Amino acid sequence: MSRHHNPFSETSPPDYSVVGAPLTSPWSRPPSRQSNQRSSHSHRDSVNSGVSDYSSWSPTRRDSKQVSIVHVYRLTAGSTQLQFLINVDPGSTSDEFIISLSMKAGCVERKICEPTTLKLAIDPRKLEFCVFLFPPKTSLPAGCLYALRVWLRANGVDHRLFSEDDLWIGDDPDFNSIADASFARLHKLNPDSQVYRGRVGKAELNFIARWTTTGGNSYKLTLDYKAGGVGRTLFEDLELQLDCDPQEVLFVIYTVPMTSIPPGATHRVRLWLRCPVAASRTSTHAQAYVYQRIWKSDELKVGSELDFSLLGRNVIMAVSEYHGTRPRASLSASSVSAYSDTAPLLKR
């Protein structure tokens, strides 16, 4: 991000030399072969199987120890190398399989689309898929928005399994091109959390990204915000697989104001993940990174000094009447009177 806006520090990037050694990957998949092609068509790398015996496979005879099969496809989106992993897991019946899709960019793998269930009368090791991206659509940042399709071909028949029209990925997005964007800056980098300070309208917020390990290289990511002594969870338990230390994964968080009454009450918020490209971590060249957008919301309702009188004359505003301990007893005439002199009115 050398030529664009640096959201990680107000003055200079953080000192990455303190980051620990990368974690060992739990995946026993062959590394992808390097490709100089600039196509968005996929190439099949490998198929790994944990099945003990498929030599006489049939939907009515399956080994009880069968585990997941993964079909790996690679492609280059612009200049970004991607792997798509199609996982085939046994379902609840002998012919049922659960198909799920994940994408690996840099050292981070995450799930894409919802899993789908198929009934197969063919060897799941020999499934053939067509994985492709449509060229980038008009977007800000430019050149980062793709549409993904995954089809299954079996015995001359094609079945579309996955579709995603909102896949954001790039190696150097120009975040400065986003008009009116307000960026949160990295304030604190901890082993299991990161704190970013930002301004949303007139309100000052802290965004806190928290890592929770679930075993091996598996993590769950949660994003909270705190402002004015009040905190709220924006999302939680986003599952990710990391081939690196969590401290090597940083975030780009920014908000954009939306038209609202009162002004400054509603904002778009976007969360991008930045991680190192594995091949460049041991290279003598400069470290390369890949960015992907992992979460968004158009419903961030927070502001400062909002003028609610702008809502109009017909709005009926309440007035503060009581602040104190709520009686534990059921709502009775005596308990209601603790809040108001108008208890008889409330009893009607």
Long-range contacts (C-beta under 8 A, 24 or more apart in sequence): 1-172, 1-274, 1-289, 3-172, 4-172, 4-173, 4-174, 4-175, 4-176, 5-175, 5-176, 5-183, 7-175, 7-183, 7-184, 7-185, 7-186, 7-252, 7-253, 7-254, 8-185, 8-186, 8-250, 9-185, 9-186, 10-185, 14-186, 14-189, 14-250, 16-248, 18-247, 19-245, 19-247, 19-248, 20-245, 20-247, 21-245, 22-107, 22-243, 22-244, 22-245, 22-248, 22-281, 23-217, 23-242, 23-243, 23-244, 23-245, 24-217, 25-217, 25-243, 26-216, 26-217, 26-218, 26-241, 27-217, 27-241, 27-243, 29-70, 29-72, 29-85, 32-72, 32-74, 32-81, 32-83, 33-74, 34-279, 35-74, 35-76, 35-81, 37-76, 38-76, 38-78, 38-79, 39-75, 39-76, 40-75, 40-76, 40-77, 40-132, 40-133, 40-134, 40-135, 40-146, 41-75, 41-132, 42-73, 42-74, 42-75, 42-84, 42-130, 42-131, 42-132, 43-73, 43-74, 43-75, 44-71, 44-72, 44-73, 44-129, 45-72, 45-73, 45-74, 45-83, 46-72, 47-71, 47-72, 47-125, 48-72, 49-125, 51-125, 54-123, 54-125, 57-123, 57-125, 59-94, 59-95, 59-119, 59-120, 59-121, 60-94, 60-95, 61-94, 62-90, 62-94, 66-90, 69-124, 69-125, 71-127, 71-129, 73-129, 73-131, 75-131, 75-132, 75-133, 77-133, 77-146, 77-169, 78-136, 78-143, 78-170, 78-171, 79-171, 80-105, 80-169, 80-170, 80-171, 80-290, 81-105, 81-277, 81-290, 82-169, 83-109, 84-112, 84-131, 84-150, 85-109, 86-127, 86-129, 86-131, 86-150, 88-124, 88-127, 91-117, 93-119, 95-119, 95-120, 95-121, 96-120, 97-124, 99-152, 99-161, 101-150, 101-161, 101-162, 102-241, 103-167, 104-241, 105-169, 105-275, 105-290, 105-292, 106-275, 106-276, 106-277, 106-278, 106-289, 106-290, 107-242, 107-243, 107-244, 107-248, 107-249, 107-275, 107-276, 107-277, 107-278, 108-240, 108-241, 108-242, 108-243, 108-244, 108-249, 108-273, 108-275, 108-292, 109-240, 109-241, 109-242, 109-243, 110-238, 110-239, 110-240, 110-241, 110-292, 110-294, 111-239, 112-148, 112-162, 112-164, 112-167, 113-150, 113-162, 113-163, 113-164, 116-161, 116-162, 118-152, 118-159, 122-154, 122-155, 127-152, 127-154, 128-152, 128-153, 128-154, 129-153, 129-161, 130-158, 133-167, 139-168, 140-177, 140-178, 140-179, 141-170, 141-173, 141-174, 141-175, 141-177, 141-178, 142-174, 142-177, 143-170, 143-173, 144-168, 144-169, 144-170, 144-173, 144-291, 144-293, 168-272, 168-292, 168-293, 169-290, 169-291, 169-292, 169-293, 170-290, 170-291, 170-292, 171-288, 171-289, 171-290, 171-291, 172-289, 172-291, 173-272, 173-291, 175-252, 175-254, 178-254, 178-256, 179-256, 180-256, 180-257, 181-254, 181-255, 181-256, 182-254, 182-255, 182-256, 182-257, 183-252, 183-253, 183-254, 184-253, 184-254, 184-255, 186-250, 189-247, 191-246, 191-247, 192-246, 194-250, 194-251, 196-251, 196-253, 198-253, 198-254, 198-255, 200-227, 200-255, 200-267, 200-300, 200-302, 200-303, 201-257, 201-264, 201-265, 201-267, 201-302, 201-303, 201-304, 202-264, 202-303, 202-304, 202-305, 203-227, 203-228, 203-302, 203-303, 203-304, 204-304, 205-302, 207-253, 209-251, 211-246, 212-237, 214-239, 217-241, 217-242, 217-243, 219-246, 221-294, 223-271, 223-295, 225-302, 227-302, 234-269, 234-295, 234-297, 234-300, 235-295, 238-294, 238-295, 242-275, 243-278, 244-275, 244-276, 244-278, 244-281, 248-275, 248-276, 249-273, 249-274, 249-275, 250-274, 250-275, 252-291, 255-300, 258-298, 261-310, 261-311, 262-303, 262-306, 262-307, 262-308, 262-310, 262-311, 263-307, 263-310, 264-303, 264-304, 264-306, 265-301, 265-302, 265-303, 265-306, 266-298, 266-299, 266-300, 266-301, 267-300, 267-302, 268-296, 268-297, 268-298, 268-300, 269-296, 269-297, 269-300, 270-295, 270-296, 271-295, 271-296
